[in-house]
Amino acid sequence: MQSHSDPDAFKASATLIRSSFKRLFETLLEQTADRIYIKDTQGRFIFASDALARIHGLKQRSEIEGMTDFDFFDHQTAQSFHDEEQEILRSYEPVVNHIVEETWQDGHISWASESKVPLLLESGVAIGILGISRDVTEEHLIKEKLREANETMLADYASAEKVQQVMIPGRIPEVAGVELAYIWKPMVAVGGDIINFPRNPDNALLFFVGDVCGHGVQAAFYTVLLKYITAQVGLSYNGSPQALLDAVNEQISAHLRNGFVTGLTGHFGPVQPDGSRQLHVSHCGHPHLLILRAKSGQAEVLKLPNAMVMGLPGGHAAETVLVPLHSGDRVYTFTDGIIEASNPAGLEFGLDRIARSVEASAPHALAKSLDLIFEQVAHFTGSSDQQDDITLLAFEVELTL
């Protein structure tokens, strides 16, 4: 083998290749799978690769000499190619990897990736066009199918968002002596948090807050199911939040294939002679309940009995707890999107910060207090982008005369 540093050997090989340039060019035109061509300034083919001749139905590439795109494509396509090439000859600006649609004279359509450059003499005068094109019809059709599927998915997503916004929370009951407010913010367009106020035989202020494991479309589908189940179970509500949750659990467990649901439900009892009320409450893996006492201004994290989440075998709701409430007292419940919101250091917002935020917001109206709590969470995380679905539900007991 000759040494790479042997100058005489290099000169000999270079001379051989240069003297064989015409044959090398012919070989390129014969062997390449790309559609290579040279046209004159009028768009007439001078040279063409075998691949280009074959795609035009010609047996020999020499047959294409003197023909133009108008011999193969419909007038509109051929004219667009002609105009493009005239602009290249005028501006000397090449076209690189341009995806074009080709409509043939028989009506079928294909797509190609084309590159075209002007052929220039040493004097700088343009004498023609060198073009290389590659059929990308299959890739284009795959991309189109993906684009159409994506558009359909986005349309379905938008429809799901509208449906969920109408359904959650749905009907807002008005009960004398109890004010309510809520924030329901999915992490994305749709989410797995739910608030519902089921109708019930005693027309009590009955509420359900749930959190489906996960977020997005799959979780959102289960919120629709939960909305229906809680509404149906509420029609026969007997005053026991525990019984309601057990009934919901039995039905939702038959449909959940993966994951689980946490839930908290309760109702406000009638006004007592001293103006107080009792909150009857139970939960399934959702023990987040906080009471802001008007008298002390302090927030109490209520310790509810332990209970399993819904959707797992053998699970039951916690025993019902009765919480005495007086005029001005507020009740807050929330999903774990608030508790587990973390800052850049990985520290979670947590129950203690929620309690402090609730206390700080006490001078404000109930709805405003929720806005302030939400803002505190965003400030803590350092971002307005949520890490999970977030739901806040609050009640305030008002003086009833």
Protein Blocks (a to p, Z undefined) as FASTA:
>chain_A
ZZfklmklmmmmmmmmmmmmmmmmmmmmmmpmbdcddddfkopafbdcfklmmmnopabf
klmgopafklmmcfklmmmmmmmmmmmmmnopacehiacddddfkopacddddddddddd
fkopafbdcdddddfklmmmmmmmmmmmmmmmmmmmmmmmmmmmmmpgbjadddehiacd
dddddfblbdcbdcdddddfklpacddddddehedjklmmmmmmmmmmmmmmmmmcghia
klmmmmmmmmmmmmmmgdcddddddddddddfkopacdddddehiacccdddfklopacd
ddddddddehiehiacdddddddddehiacddddfklmmpccfkopafbjmlmmmmmmmm
mmpcfklmmmmmmmmmmmmnopabdfbdcddddddddddZZ
